[in-house]
Amino acid sequence: MSPLNPYNTGPHHTAPAAFQWTHGVSNGKELHEATGACPECGCVMTKRYTTGQYTQPKGGFLGRRKGPGPQPFSTLCQCTSLHTDRPEGVQVGCGARITIASWLDGASQ
């Protein structure tokens, strides 16, 4: 959680990281929430996914998921710790792209 960790857009962790998954409903929509430590900066982060989440954040409608399924999820780090040189307009994260294991891949639920 050191504020001296630099923001770095280079890291891409393709080995799925094990996060704690929770499931619920918010505003009438099914919600899956993954909480764990970013493998790059070590800071705790939470990422929320709703049904219909893209398999990769590329925009458009291709590859949209109908449900959580067994595939890993991809996200940028969502930690709220201070990281030096974070670009203007980027409110959270250290810049790392993280692959999060689905609960069906052995991550806890």
C-alpha positions in Angstrom: 0.0 0.0 0.0 3.0 2.3 -0.4 2.3 5.6 -2.1 5.7 5.2 -3.7 4.5 2.5 -6.1 4.7 3.9 -9.6 1.8 3.7 -12.1 2.8 1.3 -14.9 0.7 0.5 -17.9 3.1 -2.4 -18.9 2.3 -5.3 -16.6 -0.2 -7.8 -17.9 -0.7 -10.8 -15.5 -2.1 -13.6 -17.7 -1.9 -16.3 -14.9 -5.3 -16.1 -13.2 -5.1 -14.5 -9.8 -7.3 -16.0 -7.0 -9.8 -13.5 -5.7 -12.7 -13.8 -3.2 -16.0 -13.9 -5.2 -19.4 -12.8 -3.8 -22.7 -12.9 -5.6 -25.7 -10.6 -5.1 -28.3 -8.4 -6.7 -28.1 -4.6 -7.0 -30.8 -2.4 -8.5 -32.5 -5.5 -9.8 -29.3 -6.7 -11.6 -27.3 -9.8 -10.8 -23.9 -8.7 -9.5 -20.6 -10.7 -9.1 -17.8 -9.0 -7.1 -14.2 -10.1 -7.0 -12.0 -8.8 -4.1 -8.3 -9.6 -3.7 -4.7 -8.2 -3.9 -3.4 -6.8 -7.2 -0.4 -9.1 -8.2 1.5 -6.0 -9.4 1.2 -3.5 -6.6 -0.1 -5.7 -3.8 -3.0 -3.3 -3.0 -6.5 -4.6 -2.2 -9.0 -4.0 -5.0 -12.6 -4.9 -5.8 -14.0 -5.3 -9.3 -17.8 -5.6 -9.9 -19.2 -7.5 -12.8 -22.8 -7.6 -13.9 -24.4 -10.2 -16.3 -23.5 -9.0 -19.8 -19.9 -8.0 -18.9 -17.5 -8.0 -21.8 -15.0 -10.9 -21.9 -12.3 -8.2 -22.6 -12.7 -4.5 -22.2 -12.6 -3.7 -26.0 -15.9 -2.0 -26.4 -18.7 -2.9 -28.7 -21.0 -5.8 -28.3 -18.9 -8.7 -29.6 -17.9 -11.2 -27.0 -20.5 -10.1 -24.4 -21.1 -12.7 -21.7 -24.6 -13.9 -21.0 -23.5 -15.2 -17.6 -20.4 -15.5 -15.5 -19.3 -18.8 -16.9 -15.9 -20.6 -16.3 -13.7 -18.2 -18.3 -11.3 -15.9 -16.4 -12.2 -12.2 -16.1 -9.9 -9.4 -17.2 -9.6 -6.0 -15.6 -7.3 -3.1 -14.9 -6.2 -2.8 -11.3 -9.0 -1.0 -9.3 -7.1 -0.2 -6.1 -7.6 3.2 -4.5 -4.0 3.5 -3.2 -1.9 6.5 -4.4 0.5 5.6 -7.2 3.0 8.1 -8.6 2.6 9.4 -12.2 -1.0 8.1 -12.5 -2.4 9.8 -15.6 -4.8 12.7 -15.2 -8.4 11.4 -15.3 -7.4 8.0 -14.0 -8.9 7.8 -10.5 -7.9 4.2 -9.4 -5.4 1.5 -10.0 -1.7 1.0 -10.6 -2.0 0.4 -14.4 -1.7 -3.4 -14.3 -4.0 -5.6 -16.4 -5.1 -8.5 -14.3 -6.7 -11.9 -15.2 -9.0 -13.0 -12.4 -9.9 -16.6 -12.0 -13.6 -17.5 -12.2 -14.9 -19.2 -9.0 -15.4 -22.2 -11.3 -11.6 -22.3 -11.7 -11.0 -22.8 -8.0 -11.2 -19.2 -6.7 -13.2 -19.0 -3.5 -16.8 -18.0 -3.6 
